[in-house]
Amino acid sequence: MLKIVLSGLALAALCMPAHANDTALITDISAAQKKTQAAPARRAAAPQVRRSAPPRVSAQPRVNKRVVQPHRGVPKSGRKVSAPPSAPKIAPAINPSVAPKISPAMNPNLNPKISPSKLSLGPAKVVPPKPLPVNFTAVKVKNNIVAPIIKGPKMIWVGGGWKKFLPYSALGVVLIGGAYFYPDGYLTVGRPYCEGITPDGCRLNWQVVGFDGGGEAWQCVQYCPRPGAIPPPRTVAFAAAPPMPQGTCELTIYSEPNFASNPVTTGEDQPQLSQSGWQDQIASIQVKSGLWEMFTDEQYAGNAMRLAPGSYPTLGPEWTKRINSFQCVQPGA
């Protein structure tokens, strides 16, 4: 009986280690299975970690290293150096090679034929300027004004009749500063421009000139030097013009006699009435102030009619609708 018990105990002892080993083996197998099952999960999650890695990398201070690391073009303080300012752009108007060209019509000083003041449109059509007479000659005076010069007899319509100025050669030679100046012609220009010295070295003088047959009137005369000429036997005084009268220039024109049309008032010279449709259209005039001259041709050429302040309901057959330019000779009250 005792042997049987001892045999059973021995057998139990032999069985117990085997069971422990089996348990450890099972534990190892379970752990291995867990590792094996976790490995695919880690492998599956790995791509997600790699996909999310770039944003985290971009947020790393890798870019800032280039800012804080001193190198050429970056100060040691770590502040970014702004890019050098670009050269300022040159506007076309500053560059002469691309500057817009100014046509004479845009600048009255470049083309004296352009009217200095627009006139309200008249009854006629606006047409190109009429051609100037073949014998038209002019002189440039101050402010780039071009004044016609008359070398032959000059006649003006005054007080309802024609008056002819004395020949300019009869006015005498003037001695100024040891130099002789000879009368060279009558200028058709207003008094404000009849003074000083022209680009050709001639002197202008606003003076009283007699008419052939009696009477006199104010007129602009040009005196020019004649190098090499024999000194004249006598000279005359170069009388200065009196002070400029205080006042203005103003008139009103009408296209019908007796002021029977819409009035147009102006105080400016009008060298080309074709620009406003008033060529050959004036039939009556009211002069409020100033001394005015009307001309049969544009640019103050042709025959001239001088009008003092007053009303002129009719102009007669000689002047009715024959005026193509006019100017204020002298301002007045």
C-alpha positions, 0 to 999 in steps of 0.5 A: 500500500505504501508503495502504491502511494509513493508511486502515485506521488512520484507520478504526480511530481513528474506530471506537475513540471510538464504542466508548468512547461506547457503553461509557459509554452502556451504563454509564449505562444500567446505573446508571439501571436499578439506580437504577430497580430500587432505587427500588421497593425503597426505596419498598417499604421506606419504609412499614416505616420509617414503621411502626417510626417511632412506637415510636422517637418514643415513646422520644424524650425528648419526654415528658421535656421536659414534666418537665424544663421548668419550668412551673406545678406543676413545680419547676425541679429536674425532679422530678414534683410529686405530685398533692395528697392527696385529702380523707380519706373520712369514715366513716358512723359519724363523720358524725352524719347517717348514724350508725346509730341505737341502739335502746333494746334495744341500750343498757340505760341508755336503757331500764331495762326491759331485764334487765341480765343474761341468765338461762339459759332456763327451762321456759316460753316467752320471751314479751313483757313483761307489762303493768305494773299501772295504778297503777305509778309509778316514780322514776329514781335514779342509774345511770338505774335506775328504782325503783317507788315505793309511796305506800300501805301496803307489805307484804312476806312475811318469815319465812313471814308478811306484815309491813306497814310503818308509813305513811311519813307517820309517819316525820317531817320531816327538816331539812337545810341549812335546808330541810325534806324530807318523807317521800314514799314507799317505793322498791322498790330495792336499797341501792346505789341508795338514796342521794343526790339524785334528778333531782326534788331528793328525797333517798334514805335507806336506814333501818330502818322499823318494822312495824305490830304490831312488828318492823322492817326496812331499807327505802329511803325518799324524802324530798322538799321541799315549797315553800310548806309550813308548817314542821312543829312538829318534825323528826327526825334524818336518820340515815345508813345504816351502811357497806355490808356486804362480800359478794356476791349469789348465789342458785339457782332451781328450777322444781320444789319440793325443788330437783328440777329443773335449777338456775340460778344468778345474782347479778344483778337480774332485772326481767323473767323473761319475757325468759328463760322463768322467769315464774311458774316458780320453785318452790324457791330457795337463797340463798347470799349477800345479801338478796333480794326476790321480786315477783309482777309484773315491774319489782319491782312487786306483792307482795314476799317477802324472803329471807335466806341459806338454803334454801327447798325450798317456797314455799307456795301464796302464792309457788310459781310466782308470781314474775315478778321479783327483785332483791338488796336488800343484799349479804352474806356 
